Amino acid sequence: MPAQGSAKHPTTELDARYSSALNPRPGAAEVTATEWAEAQRQLGAAEIFWLSTVRPEGRLHVTPVIAAWHDGVMYFSTGPGEQKAKNLAHDGHCALTTGGNALTEGLDIVVEGRAEQVSDPAVVEEVITAYEAKYGPHITSPEGTFHGIDDAFRQGTAVVFAVAPTTAYGFGRDGGVYSHTRWTF
């Protein structure tokens, strides 16, 4: 399993090639890299992520998942027979993406790493707690969309994966001022 807390102090750099620094607009001269603390705040708040995996024959597979950012690691789950679980069994490299759809506002984040199945019951309980804190009644209420996921995690009918970032990217848009940040772990 990925080391917890590995995402606390990445190297942060602004990539001017893809930022407003090369295409000046009002305010672009001051464009800076997004702080990792802000990226973590966004990862913690985002409700939907797009998981990208690779099929054994090389084709991409992209699907939405719910996920929890906990102690420097991204956690998500899937059924053991689902395509993403099959893909990850073949090749654990993946990316989780979240953000918005506005052209001039927001921060899109891509987290790249290797998904590893979580089997430690204590970590599974931490993930359950993180999911409950983040998604609230969606998890805890009998009417919730994902009610019972905690038992599925405990029983193994849903496989929990952990992704410690190796690289992450932030694509910021602030009033038409664009930034491209790379975090390396």
C-alpha positions in Angstrom: 0.0 0.0 0.0 1.2 3.5 -0.7 2.9 5.3 2.2 0.5 7.5 3.9 1.4 11.2 4.1 3.7 10.9 1.0 1.9 13.9 -0.6 2.6 16.4 2.1 5.7 18.2 0.6 5.9 17.9 -3.2 8.2 20.0 -5.4 6.0 22.7 -6.9 6.7 24.4 -10.2 4.8 26.7 -12.6 5.0 25.6 -16.2 5.1 28.9 -18.0 4.6 27.1 -21.4 1.0 26.5 -20.5 0.3 29.5 -18.3 -0.7 33.1 -19.1 2.9 34.2 -18.6 3.5 33.5 -22.3 0.2 35.0 -23.4 -0.1 38.2 -21.3 -3.5 39.4 -20.2 -4.3 41.8 -17.4 -3.0 40.2 -14.2 -1.0 37.5 -16.1 2.3 39.0 -15.2 1.8 37.9 -11.5 0.6 34.4 -12.3 2.1 31.9 -9.8 2.0 28.2 -9.2 -0.9 26.9 -7.2 0.1 26.0 -3.6 -0.2 22.3 -2.8 -2.3 23.2 0.2 -5.0 24.6 -2.1 -4.8 21.5 -4.3 -5.3 19.3 -1.3 -8.3 21.5 -0.2 -9.8 21.0 -3.6 -9.1 17.2 -3.6 -10.8 17.0 -0.2 -13.9 18.9 -1.4 -14.4 17.4 -4.8 -17.3 14.9 -5.0 -16.7 13.3 -8.4 -13.4 12.2 -9.9 -12.7 10.7 -13.4 -10.6 7.6 -13.1 -8.4 6.7 -16.1 -7.0 3.2 -16.4 -5.6 1.2 -19.3 -7.1 -2.0 -20.6 -4.8 -5.0 -21.2 -4.8 -4.3 -25.0 -3.9 -0.7 -24.4 -7.2 1.1 -24.9 -8.1 3.7 -22.3 -11.0 3.3 -19.9 -12.4 6.4 -18.1 -15.2 6.4 -15.6 -16.5 8.6 -12.8 -15.9 7.5 -9.2 -16.4 8.9 -5.7 -13.1 9.2 -3.8 -11.7 10.4 -0.6 -8.4 12.3 -0.1 -7.1 11.1 3.3 -3.6 11.6 4.8 -1.9 12.3 1.5 -3.5 9.4 -0.4 -6.5 9.2 -2.8 -8.9 6.3 -2.1 -11.6 5.0 -4.3 -13.5 1.7 -4.8 -15.0 -0.6 -7.4 -16.6 -4.0 -7.7 -14.0 -6.8 -8.2 -15.5 -7.7 -11.6 -15.8 -4.2 -13.0 -13.6 -3.1 -15.9 -11.5 -0.7 -13.8 -10.7 -3.5 -11.3 -9.7 -5.7 -14.2 -7.5 -3.0 -15.7 -5.8 -2.2 -12.4 -5.1 -5.9 -11.9 -3.2 -5.8 -15.2 -1.6 -2.4 -14.8 -1.9 -0.3 -11.6 -1.0 3.0 -13.2 -3.9 5.4 -13.3 -5.0 9.0 -13.0 -7.8 10.6 -11.1 -9.1 13.9 -12.4 -11.5 16.5 -10.9 -12.4 20.1 -11.6 -15.0 22.2 -13.2 -16.4 23.0 -16.6 -16.0 26.8 -16.7 -13.6 28.3 -19.2 -12.4 31.2 -17.0 -12.8 30.1 -13.4 -11.7 27.1 -11.3 -8.9 24.6 -10.8 -8.7 21.2 -12.5 -6.5 18.7 -10.8 -5.0 15.5 -12.2 -3.4 13.0 -9.7 -1.2 10.3 -11.3 0.0 7.3 -9.4 -0.2 3.6 -9.0 -3.4 2.1 -7.5 -2.8 -0.5 -4.9 -5.5 -2.6 -3.3 -6.1 -1.9 0.4 -6.3 -5.0 2.6 -5.4 -3.7 6.0 -8.7 -3.6 8.1 -7.5 -0.6 10.1 -6.9 1.4 6.9 -10.3 0.2 5.5 -11.9 1.7 8.6 -10.0 5.0 8.1 -11.3 5.1 4.5 -14.9 4.4 5.7 -14.6 7.3 8.1 -13.2 9.6 5.4 -16.0 8.6 3.0 -18.7 9.2 5.7 -17.2 12.6 6.7 -17.0 13.7 3.0 -20.2 12.3 1.6 -22.4 12.3 4.7 -26.0 11.1 4.1 -25.0 9.7 0.7 -23.2 7.0 2.7 -24.8 7.1 6.2 -28.5 7.4 5.4 -30.5 4.3 4.5 -31.8 6.4 1.6 -28.3 7.4 0.5 -27.0 6.6 -2.9 -24.0 4.7 -1.5 -25.6 3.4 1.7 -23.9 0.1 2.7 -20.6 0.9 1.0 -19.0 0.6 4.4 -20.1 -3.0 4.7 -19.1 -3.7 1.1 -15.6 -2.4 2.0 -15.4 -4.5 5.1 -16.6 -7.7 3.3 -14.5 -7.2 0.2 -17.5 -7.0 -2.1 -16.2 -3.6 -3.1 -12.4 -3.4 -3.6 -10.7 -0.3 -2.1 -7.7 1.1 -3.9 -5.2 3.7 -2.7 -3.3 6.0 -5.0 -0.3 7.9 -3.6 0.5 10.6 -6.1 3.7 10.4 -8.0 2.9 13.5 -10.1 -0.1 15.9 -10.0 -1.1 18.8 -12.2 -3.2 21.8 -11.5 -4.8 23.8 -14.3 -6.0 27.1 -12.9 -8.3 29.6 -14.4 -8.8 32.9 -12.6 -10.7 35.5 -14.6 -9.0 34.4 -17.8 -5.5 34.2 -16.2 -4.3 30.6 -16.6 -1.7 28.7 -14.6 -0.3 25.2 -15.0 1.3 23.8 -11.9 3.2 20.5 -11.6 3.7 18.8 -8.2 6.3 16.1 -8.1 6.5 13.7 -5.2 
